[in-house]
Amino acid sequence: MSQEQPVVLDPTHAAFDTHATPADLGPTHFIGIGGAGMSVLAEMLKSQGVSVDGSDREHSAKTDRLEALGITVEFGQRAENVGDAATVVYSSAIKPDNPEIVAAHEAGRRIVHRSDILALLMNGKQAVTVAGAHGKTTTSSMLAHILVHVGADPSYAIGGSIQGPDGTTLDGGHAGDGSILVAEADESDGSFAKYHPTIAIITNAEADHLDHYGDEAHYRAAFVNHAEHATGHVVICADDKDALAVFEALPREVKARTIVYGTTPEDRLELDGASLVAISSESETAGSGIERLTLELPATVTGTNAVCQSVTLKVPGIHNARNAAAAITAAVLLGVKPADAARAAGSFLGAARRFQIRGTVKQVTVVDDYAHHPTEIAALLDAAHRRYPDSTIRVLFQPHLFSRTKFFAREFAQALAKADDVIVTGIFPAREKQADFPGVGPDTIVEAAQGLKDDSAGDWIQSVEDMCLAAKMMAMRAHHGDVVFTVGAGDITNMDQVLLTALEAHRESCE
């Protein structure tokens, strides 16, 4: 008797060609349908007439919404949930031994990664992808915000939520009636190689996810490949040396339809047929949180005459000036007037967990941010010092992934050295296991910080495995006028309320 073939889940394998349509899927079942990246895809397929159902571990606001749209959601993952589905969709969080994967495999059903569905939905749309080690959620959110505000009703699939007015949070996914689809292109597992967008934005290409790519050269090559798949324009940042290296590696015919943006002067760039959107007059008044800049949009972007467009943003920092340049450039390429795009960008409050103020107690402000790469943390803390120039900046940092901590410990320490006081908590493992990374922990970063400041590392940075204890410790040593940041891509965001409660209790005990 032949042995059953093992289940192999390969997110880099493309399941469909560029001519496939949602009608080719048949009844489609999503495993983990309530996930941020899955629910919007299910909703988009439903809106295009595909029979969709799914399963998840527990009820959530997203599963409630899906059920309200008429999508059946089963709770608990069991083999029978696959039913008569012709196509079964999984995310990178799903393992080969998942009972629904096993059942679909045994029944010979088509098993595809969520990126295959996103690639399929791009067919026939004006698709814009946003890729990069950092900045992609803010950039894609801002672009979607611009398009919504000019009445385009785009579809969008963004890897996070968006800050709404009055502290509300808006969903990062929407199935619109318009012809435009905006999507975050996740490079972490290589699946973005499947996308063939109309416009490909690359915010940067600084090495990350080396557990998947092995080295910087392979990581950068993946971005070159992604850019080459764009059927229209490539929009890429000139201020990031790695993104610039990606640009320089592009074939000349791709460079001819590439828009380079940034603060780097034109005479320091070899454009080789590409166009430049220059960021000039960038400034932020200390303490204001208002970012101002001018974009010099060439005729190759506007389609008519060159335009100098002033922009005022409510999201601070030079990194957000760059994000805005990419978003506005893409919007103008899609037909939005520069002034309309700039006006809409000016009302954007940011993606959720990006410099998001959670509250102030005893004149101590608590801010939450998703930064989880050294460059992101450095940009965050630079923006923090500009926004709060007279404040002590304290950071509660939860590293994300053992592999990233191992590869970039010194870079993390150098970025965190921009803060006045840092506690590094236990690592958020995500898909990894501590057993595979013996000796890697919060102390890895603290040890890398030795000698970075005049004082010993223990004077400004320490490790505390338990993040709840760390939050309470940070609250006890915060003073009037300080700003405390919770930083990381894991569940450190849950410590915001712990900090605010501890600050309130500490204030009462002192009165």
MOMO-V26326 format. One record per run of one state. SS is the DSSP state (2 for helix, 1 for strand, 0 for the rest). FROM is the first residue (numbers start at 1). LEN is the number of residues. If there is no record, write none. Layout:
ss,from,len
SS,FROM,LEN
SS,FROM,LEN
This chain:
ss,from,len
0,1,21
2,22,3
0,25,3
1,28,4
0,32,4
2,36,12
0,48,4
1,52,5
0,57,4
2,61,8
0,69,3
1,72,4
0,76,3
2,79,4
0,83,4
1,87,4
0,91,8
2,99,8
0,107,3
1,110,4
2,114,9
0,123,3
1,126,6
0,132,4
2,136,14
0,150,5
1,155,3
0,158,4
1,162,2
0,164,1
2,165,3
0,168,1
1,169,2
0,171,2
1,173,2
0,175,5
1,180,5
0,185,6
2,191,4
0,195,4
1,199,4
0,203,7
2,210,4
0,214,2
2,216,13
0,229,4
1,233,5
0,238,3
2,241,9
0,250,2
2,252,4
0,256,2
1,258,5
0,263,3
2,266,3
0,269,6
1,275,10
0,285,6
1,291,7
0,298,1
2,299,4
0,303,4
1,307,7
0,314,4
2,318,16
0,334,4
2,338,8
0,346,5
1,351,1
0,352,4
1,356,6
0,362,2
1,364,6
0,370,4
2,374,14
0,388,5
1,393,8
0,401,1
2,402,15
0,417,4
1,421,8
0,429,5
2,434,3
0,437,5
2,442,7
0,449,8
2,457,3
0,460,1
1,461,3
0,464,3
2,467,11
0,478,5
1,483,5
0,488,4
2,492,19
0,511,1
